[in-house]
Amino acid sequence: MKTVNCIGSCLVDILLSPVASYPEPKICTNIFVDKLKSSPGGGAANCSLSLAKMGVNVHLFSKIGNDLQGDYLQEELKVAGVKTKKSLRKTDKKSTSTVIVGVNLDGERSFMSYHGALAEFGLNDLDLEDLYACDILVYPDLFNLPRIDGTPLLNLLENAQQRGILTILDETWGVLGLQRNIFESCLPFVDYLMPSSDDLAYLYPNEQPEDLAKFFLEKGVQNVVLKLGSKGVLVLNNEQSFRLPAIVKASEVSDTTGAGDNFSAGFVYGLSVEKPIDWCAEFGNKVAALSLQKLGASIKKEELKSLVKMI
């Protein structure tokens, strides 16, 4: 089995559900919800947790605060089997990054974020030899790491490819917003590009998924995997192109939080056991389906192990 390193966001999600409307100052200043849940969050943490629960040797590179929230995250990662000893840094200067997630009636979300420790996370926190000691490098949080996104990230991806490491890039609506120039500058150094169609619609208004996928190939990406939400997934490379429908119907979705990250985890699991790209996409769909039917991104280890045993 191939080894995986994930670098990116590790934070705490505080989920409130269902949210039918939001407070307004001096008008309707308070709302009440039926469900509250705290859960690990962030693309890198979500992906790492699901990979570890499926038996993959995975390290997480990120930064948390030296506080109770950080201790909680460390324990969750440890129990799942994610390796963090030399790669998860702590800081006394900032608290652990935290996101308040309002889950709407249709399972879609709105966020309020405290960036915290992730604002400090940069190259000085990375042991590059440890970072490159893997077969697959996953960077799922483009636009949320201001000290790495841009030139430092380009160098990381290029150096990884030169060492024969598979590079995987995803993005999130992070503290930097969505920036087309940063996004496109990364593309020549990406083996698997796995963005959200919702975010692409903001970056490339009125463009169709197939046209965007072809454009990304022209920019140097080897394989494009577009996550289309309720419409499934589109996969394109120079040899093949196909779509897969979503497994969970829109009416059955409880919460979309972490669904894309869990799809990525399933896809990367397939790569780690050297499966073809169509198998990886199908398995990613199955892992995402588990996530969509519960509140929060975390999936129970028993559920993921059962899914792996069905292979």
FILUMKOL-216167 format. One record per residue (C-alpha): z, x, y; residue number from 1. Coordinates in nm, 2 decimals. Each point is the difference from the previous one (the first is absolute). Layout:
<vovos>
+--------+--------+--------+------+
|      w |      u |      v | resi |
+--------+--------+--------+------+
|      Z |      X |      Y |  NUM |
...
+--------+--------+--------+------+
</vovos>
This chain:
<vovos>
+--------+--------+--------+------+
|      w |      u |      v | resi |
+--------+--------+--------+------+
|   0.00 |   0.00 |   0.00 |    1 |
|  -0.09 |   0.13 |   0.35 |    2 |
|   0.28 |   0.06 |   0.25 |    3 |
|   0.01 |  -0.18 |   0.34 |    4 |
|   0.14 |   0.08 |   0.34 |    5 |
|   0.04 |  -0.27 |   0.26 |    6 |
|   0.05 |   0.09 |   0.37 |    7 |
|   0.08 |  -0.26 |   0.26 |    8 |
|   0.24 |  -0.28 |   0.10 |    9 |
|   0.34 |  -0.06 |  -0.17 |   10 |
|   0.20 |  -0.27 |   0.17 |   11 |
|   0.21 |  -0.32 |  -0.05 |   12 |
|  -0.16 |  -0.34 |   0.01 |   13 |
|   0.22 |  -0.29 |   0.10 |   14 |
|  -0.19 |  -0.31 |  -0.10 |   15 |
|   0.06 |  -0.35 |   0.13 |   16 |
|  -0.17 |  -0.30 |  -0.16 |   17 |
|  -0.15 |  -0.25 |   0.06 |   18 |
|  -0.07 |   0.03 |   0.38 |   19 |
|  -0.18 |  -0.31 |   0.13 |   20 |
|   0.04 |   0.10 |   0.37 |   21 |
|   0.15 |   0.28 |   0.21 |   22 |
|   0.27 |  -0.02 |   0.27 |   23 |
|  -0.09 |  -0.03 |   0.36 |   24 |
|   0.23 |   0.13 |   0.28 |   25 |
|   0.19 |  -0.29 |   0.18 |   26 |
|  -0.19 |  -0.26 |  -0.20 |   27 |
|   0.07 |   0.03 |  -0.37 |   28 |
|   0.20 |   0.31 |  -0.03 |   29 |
|   0.10 |  -0.01 |  -0.36 |   30 |
|  -0.16 |  -0.09 |  -0.34 |   31 |
|   0.15 |  -0.02 |  -0.35 |   32 |
|  -0.16 |   0.11 |  -0.33 |   33 |
|   0.09 |  -0.07 |  -0.36 |   34 |
|  -0.05 |   0.35 |  -0.14 |   35 |
|   0.11 |   0.35 |   0.09 |   36 |
|  -0.08 |   0.32 |  -0.19 |   37 |
|   0.03 |   0.37 |   0.07 |   38 |
|  -0.25 |   0.22 |  -0.18 |   39 |
|  -0.16 |   0.35 |   0.01 |   40 |
|  -0.31 |   0.00 |   0.21 |   41 |
|  -0.28 |   0.21 |   0.13 |   42 |
|  -0.33 |   0.08 |  -0.17 |   43 |
|   0.11 |   0.33 |  -0.15 |   44 |
|   0.33 |  -0.13 |  -0.12 |   45 |
|  -0.15 |  -0.32 |  -0.15 |   46 |
|  -0.28 |   0.19 |  -0.18 |   47 |
|   0.24 |   0.27 |  -0.13 |   48 |
|   0.25 |  -0.26 |  -0.13 |   49 |
|  -0.25 |  -0.19 |  -0.20 |   50 |
|  -0.17 |   0.31 |  -0.13 |   51 |
|   0.34 |   0.14 |  -0.12 |   52 |
|   0.09 |  -0.33 |  -0.17 |   53 |
|  -0.33 |   0.03 |  -0.19 |   54 |
|   0.09 |   0.35 |  -0.12 |   55 |
|  -0.20 |   0.21 |   0.24 |   56 |
|   0.14 |   0.34 |   0.11 |   57 |
|   0.01 |  -0.07 |   0.38 |   58 |
|   0.16 |   0.18 |   0.30 |   59 |
|   0.06 |  -0.18 |   0.33 |   60 |
|  -0.03 |   0.21 |   0.33 |   61 |
|   0.16 |  -0.19 |   0.29 |   62 |
|   0.30 |   0.00 |   0.24 |   63 |
|   0.30 |  -0.23 |   0.03 |   64 |
|   0.32 |  -0.01 |   0.20 |   65 |
|   0.33 |   0.14 |  -0.11 |   66 |
|   0.15 |  -0.35 |  -0.02 |   67 |
|   0.07 |  -0.29 |  -0.23 |   68 |
|  -0.36 |  -0.12 |   0.01 |   69 |
|  -0.11 |   0.34 |  -0.10 |   70 |
|   0.25 |   0.02 |  -0.28 |   71 |
|  -0.12 |  -0.34 |  -0.13 |   72 |
|  -0.36 |   0.13 |  -0.01 |   73 |
|   0.10 |   0.32 |  -0.18 |   74 |
|   0.18 |  -0.20 |  -0.27 |   75 |
|  -0.29 |  -0.24 |  -0.05 |   76 |
|  -0.24 |   0.29 |  -0.03 |   77 |
|   0.23 |   0.18 |  -0.24 |   78 |
|   0.05 |  -0.30 |  -0.23 |   79 |
|  -0.38 |  -0.06 |  -0.01 |   80 |
|  -0.07 |   0.37 |  -0.09 |   81 |
|  -0.17 |   0.11 |   0.32 |   82 |
|   0.06 |   0.37 |   0.06 |   83 |
|   0.13 |   0.08 |   0.35 |   84 |
|   0.23 |   0.30 |  -0.03 |   85 |
|  -0.21 |   0.24 |   0.21 |   86 |
|  -0.23 |  -0.25 |   0.17 |   87 |
|   0.20 |  -0.28 |   0.16 |   88 |
|   0.15 |   0.14 |   0.32 |   89 |
|   0.30 |  -0.13 |   0.19 |   90 |
|   0.08 |   0.00 |   0.37 |   91 |
|   0.31 |  -0.06 |   0.21 |   92 |
|  -0.20 |  -0.06 |   0.31 |   93 |
|  -0.16 |  -0.33 |  -0.09 |   94 |
|   0.10 |  -0.29 |  -0.22 |   95 |
|  -0.20 |  -0.10 |  -0.31 |   96 |
|  -0.32 |  -0.18 |   0.09 |   97 |
|   0.04 |  -0.38 |  -0.03 |   98 |
|  -0.23 |  -0.30 |   0.01 |   99 |
|   0.09 |  -0.36 |   0.05 |  100 |
|  -0.26 |  -0.20 |  -0.20 |  101 |
|  -0.05 |  -0.37 |   0.08 |  102 |
|  -0.18 |  -0.16 |  -0.30 |  103 |
|  -0.20 |  -0.30 |   0.11 |  104 |
|  -0.05 |  -0.32 |  -0.20 |  105 |
|  -0.33 |   0.13 |  -0.14 |  106 |
|   0.15 |   0.34 |  -0.11 |  107 |
|  -0.15 |   0.19 |   0.29 |  108 |
|   0.23 |   0.21 |   0.21 |  109 |
|   0.10 |   0.11 |   0.35 |  110 |
|   0.20 |   0.32 |   0.07 |  111 |
|   0.25 |   0.14 |   0.24 |  112 |
|   0.05 |   0.37 |  -0.06 |  113 |
|   0.24 |   0.27 |   0.09 |  114 |
|  -0.19 |   0.33 |  -0.06 |  115 |
|   0.31 |   0.22 |  -0.01 |  116 |
|  -0.01 |   0.30 |  -0.23 |  117 |
|  -0.37 |  -0.03 |  -0.07 |  118 |
|  -0.07 |   0.09 |   0.37 |  119 |
|   0.13 |   0.35 |  -0.08 |  120 |
|  -0.18 |   0.05 |  -0.34 |  121 |
|  -0.25 |   0.29 |   0.04 |  122 |
|  -0.14 |   0.31 |  -0.16 |  123 |
|   0.33 |   0.19 |   0.05 |  124 |
|   0.15 |  -0.24 |  -0.25 |  125 |
|  -0.25 |   0.08 |  -0.27 |  126 |
|   0.00 |   0.28 |  -0.25 |  127 |
|  -0.38 |   0.02 |  -0.03 |  128 |
|   0.01 |   0.18 |  -0.34 |  129 |
|   0.21 |  -0.29 |  -0.14 |  130 |
|  -0.23 |  -0.25 |   0.17 |  131 |
|  -0.31 |   0.15 |  -0.17 |  132 |
|   0.17 |   0.03 |  -0.34 |  133 |
|  -0.16 |  -0.32 |  -0.13 |  134 |
|  -0.33 |  -0.14 |  -0.13 |  135 |
|  -0.01 |  -0.30 |   0.23 |  136 |
|   0.11 |  -0.01 |   0.37 |  137 |
|   0.06 |  -0.35 |   0.15 |  138 |
|   0.02 |  -0.05 |   0.38 |  139 |
|   0.04 |  -0.38 |   0.04 |  140 |
|   0.14 |  -0.02 |   0.35 |  141 |
|  -0.26 |   0.12 |   0.24 |  142 |
|   0.09 |  -0.10 |   0.36 |  143 |
|   0.38 |   0.00 |  -0.07 |  144 |
|   0.07 |   0.37 |   0.00 |  145 |
|  -0.08 |   0.13 |   0.36 |  146 |
|   0.10 |   0.36 |  -0.08 |  147 |
|  -0.24 |   0.02 |  -0.29 |  148 |
|  -0.29 |  -0.24 |   0.07 |  149 |
|  -0.29 |   0.18 |   0.16 |  150 |
|  -0.07 |   0.37 |  -0.04 |  151 |
|   0.30 |   0.08 |  -0.22 |  152 |
|  -0.11 |  -0.28 |  -0.25 |  153 |
|  -0.36 |   0.13 |   0.00 |  154 |
|   0.12 |   0.34 |  -0.10 |  155 |
|   0.23 |  -0.14 |  -0.27 |  156 |
|  -0.28 |  -0.21 |  -0.15 |  157 |
|  -0.26 |   0.28 |   0.02 |  158 |
|   0.23 |   0.26 |  -0.15 |  159 |
|   0.09 |  -0.24 |  -0.28 |  160 |
|  -0.36 |  -0.06 |  -0.09 |  161 |
|  -0.07 |   0.37 |   0.00 |  162 |
|   0.28 |   0.04 |  -0.26 |  163 |
|  -0.17 |  -0.26 |  -0.22 |  164 |
|   0.26 |  -0.28 |   0.09 |  165 |
|  -0.13 |  -0.36 |   0.02 |  166 |
|   0.07 |  -0.14 |   0.34 |  167 |
|   0.08 |  -0.37 |   0.06 |  168 |
|   0.02 |  -0.15 |   0.35 |  169 |
|   0.13 |  -0.34 |   0.11 |  170 |
|   0.10 |  -0.12 |   0.35 |  171 |
|   0.26 |  -0.23 |   0.15 |  172 |
|   0.04 |  -0.17 |   0.34 |  173 |
|   0.25 |   0.27 |   0.11 |  174 |
|   0.16 |   0.13 |   0.31 |  175 |
|  -0.33 |   0.16 |   0.11 |  176 |
|  -0.19 |  -0.33 |  -0.03 |  177 |
|  -0.34 |   0.01 |  -0.17 |  178 |
|  -0.22 |   0.29 |   0.13 |  179 |
|  -0.36 |   0.02 |  -0.12 |  180 |
|  -0.04 |   0.37 |   0.10 |  181 |
|   0.30 |   0.11 |  -0.20 |  182 |
|  -0.11 |  -0.21 |  -0.30 |  183 |
|  -0.36 |   0.12 |   0.00 |  184 |
|   0.10 |   0.37 |   0.04 |  185 |
|   0.18 |  -0.02 |  -0.33 |  186 |
|  -0.28 |  -0.14 |  -0.21 |  187 |
|  -0.18 |   0.32 |  -0.10 |  188 |
|   0.31 |   0.11 |  -0.18 |  189 |
|   0.08 |  -0.32 |  -0.19 |  190 |
|  -0.08 |  -0.05 |  -0.37 |  191 |
|   0.13 |  -0.36 |  -0.01 |  192 |
|   0.02 |  -0.21 |   0.32 |  193 |
|   0.21 |  -0.32 |  -0.05 |  194 |
|   0.04 |  -0.19 |   0.34 |  195 |
|   0.08 |  -0.36 |   0.07 |  196 |
|  -0.29 |  -0.23 |   0.11 |  197 |
|   0.23 |  -0.16 |   0.26 |  198 |
|   0.05 |   0.33 |   0.18 |  199 |
|  -0.37 |   0.09 |  -0.04 |  200 |
|  -0.09 |  -0.32 |   0.17 |  201 |
|   0.19 |   0.12 |   0.30 |  202 |
|  -0.16 |   0.35 |  -0.01 |  203 |
|  -0.35 |  -0.12 |  -0.08 |  204 |
|  -0.04 |  -0.36 |   0.14 |  205 |
|  -0.27 |  -0.22 |  -0.16 |  206 |
|  -0.09 |   0.26 |  -0.27 |  207 |
|  -0.04 |  -0.11 |  -0.36 |  208 |
|   0.21 |   0.18 |  -0.28 |  209 |
|  -0.31 |   0.12 |  -0.18 |  210 |
|  -0.15 |   0.15 |   0.31 |  211 |
|   0.33 |   0.17 |   0.09 |  212 |
|   0.04 |   0.14 |  -0.35 |  213 |
|  -0.35 |   0.15 |   0.02 |  214 |
|   0.08 |   0.14 |   0.35 |  215 |
|   0.31 |   0.17 |  -0.14 |  216 |
|  -0.20 |   0.16 |  -0.28 |  217 |
|  -0.24 |   0.14 |   0.26 |  218 |
|   0.30 |   0.15 |   0.18 |  219 |
|   0.10 |   0.19 |  -0.31 |  220 |
|   0.23 |  -0.22 |  -0.20 |  221 |
|  -0.06 |   0.03 |  -0.37 |  222 |
|   0.13 |  -0.34 |  -0.11 |  223 |
|   0.08 |  -0.31 |   0.22 |  224 |
|   0.25 |  -0.26 |  -0.12 |  225 |
|   0.03 |  -0.28 |   0.26 |  226 |
|   0.30 |  -0.23 |  -0.04 |  227 |
|  -0.13 |  -0.34 |   0.10 |  228 |
|   0.33 |  -0.21 |  -0.04 |  229 |
|  -0.07 |  -0.34 |  -0.15 |  230 |
|  -0.36 |   0.10 |  -0.05 |  231 |
|   0.09 |   0.28 |  -0.24 |  232 |
|  -0.13 |   0.35 |   0.01 |  233 |
|  -0.34 |   0.18 |   0.07 |  234 |
|  -0.07 |   0.33 |  -0.16 |  235 |
|  -0.30 |   0.22 |   0.09 |  236 |
|  -0.11 |   0.36 |  -0.07 |  237 |
|  -0.33 |   0.16 |  -0.05 |  238 |
|  -0.03 |  -0.12 |  -0.36 |  239 |
|   0.12 |  -0.35 |   0.01 |  240 |
|   0.12 |  -0.30 |   0.20 |  241 |
|   0.20 |  -0.30 |  -0.11 |  242 |
|   0.25 |  -0.26 |   0.11 |  243 |
|   0.31 |  -0.13 |  -0.18 |  244 |
|   0.16 |  -0.34 |   0.09 |  245 |
|   0.37 |  -0.03 |   0.09 |  246 |
|   0.21 |  -0.10 |  -0.29 |  247 |
|   0.26 |  -0.20 |   0.19 |  248 |
|  -0.13 |  -0.31 |   0.19 |  249 |
|   0.09 |  -0.03 |   0.36 |  250 |
|   0.21 |  -0.30 |  -0.07 |  251 |
|   0.21 |   0.20 |  -0.24 |  252 |
|   0.08 |   0.29 |   0.24 |  253 |
|   0.37 |   0.03 |   0.09 |  254 |
|  -0.02 |   0.32 |   0.21 |  255 |
|  -0.28 |   0.24 |   0.07 |  256 |
|   0.24 |   0.29 |   0.09 |  257 |
|  -0.09 |   0.31 |  -0.20 |  258 |
|  -0.29 |  -0.16 |  -0.19 |  259 |
|  -0.25 |   0.25 |   0.12 |  260 |
|   0.24 |   0.29 |  -0.07 |  261 |
|   0.06 |  -0.13 |  -0.35 |  262 |
|  -0.38 |  -0.04 |  -0.05 |  263 |
|  -0.02 |   0.37 |   0.09 |  264 |
|   0.27 |   0.09 |  -0.24 |  265 |
|  -0.18 |  -0.18 |  -0.28 |  266 |
|  -0.33 |   0.17 |   0.09 |  267 |
|   0.17 |   0.34 |   0.02 |  268 |
|   0.16 |  -0.06 |  -0.34 |  269 |
|  -0.34 |  -0.04 |  -0.14 |  270 |
|  -0.12 |   0.32 |   0.15 |  271 |
|   0.31 |   0.18 |  -0.13 |  272 |
|  -0.09 |  -0.10 |  -0.36 |  273 |
|  -0.37 |   0.08 |   0.07 |  274 |
|  -0.14 |  -0.35 |  -0.02 |  275 |
|  -0.34 |  -0.10 |   0.16 |  276 |
|  -0.01 |  -0.15 |   0.34 |  277 |
|  -0.06 |  -0.36 |  -0.12 |  278 |
|   0.31 |   0.02 |  -0.22 |  279 |
|   0.21 |   0.14 |   0.29 |  280 |
|  -0.11 |  -0.28 |   0.23 |  281 |
|   0.08 |  -0.27 |  -0.27 |  282 |
|   0.34 |   0.15 |  -0.07 |  283 |
|   0.07 |   0.03 |   0.38 |  284 |
|  -0.07 |  -0.37 |   0.02 |  285 |
|   0.25 |  -0.08 |  -0.28 |  286 |
|   0.28 |   0.21 |   0.17 |  287 |
|  -0.07 |  -0.17 |   0.34 |  288 |
|   0.02 |  -0.34 |  -0.17 |  289 |
|   0.36 |   0.07 |  -0.11 |  290 |
|   0.09 |   0.09 |   0.36 |  291 |
|  -0.16 |  -0.31 |   0.16 |  292 |
|   0.22 |  -0.24 |  -0.20 |  293 |
|   0.34 |   0.12 |   0.13 |  294 |
|   0.17 |   0.09 |   0.33 |  295 |
|  -0.04 |   0.36 |   0.09 |  296 |
|  -0.20 |   0.29 |  -0.12 |  297 |
|   0.22 |   0.12 |  -0.29 |  298 |
|  -0.10 |  -0.09 |  -0.36 |  299 |
|   0.25 |   0.02 |  -0.28 |  300 |
|  -0.04 |   0.29 |  -0.23 |  301 |
|  -0.01 |  -0.23 |  -0.31 |  302 |
|  -0.29 |  -0.19 |   0.14 |  303 |
|  -0.20 |   0.31 |   0.07 |  304 |
|   0.08 |   0.16 |  -0.34 |  305 |
|  -0.11 |  -0.32 |  -0.17 |  306 |
|  -0.33 |   0.01 |   0.19 |  307 |
|  -0.05 |   0.36 |  -0.11 |  308 |
|   0.07 |  -0.08 |  -0.36 |  309 |
|  -0.27 |  -0.27 |   0.00 |  310 |
|  -0.27 |   0.27 |   0.07 |  311 |
+--------+--------+--------+------+
</vovos>
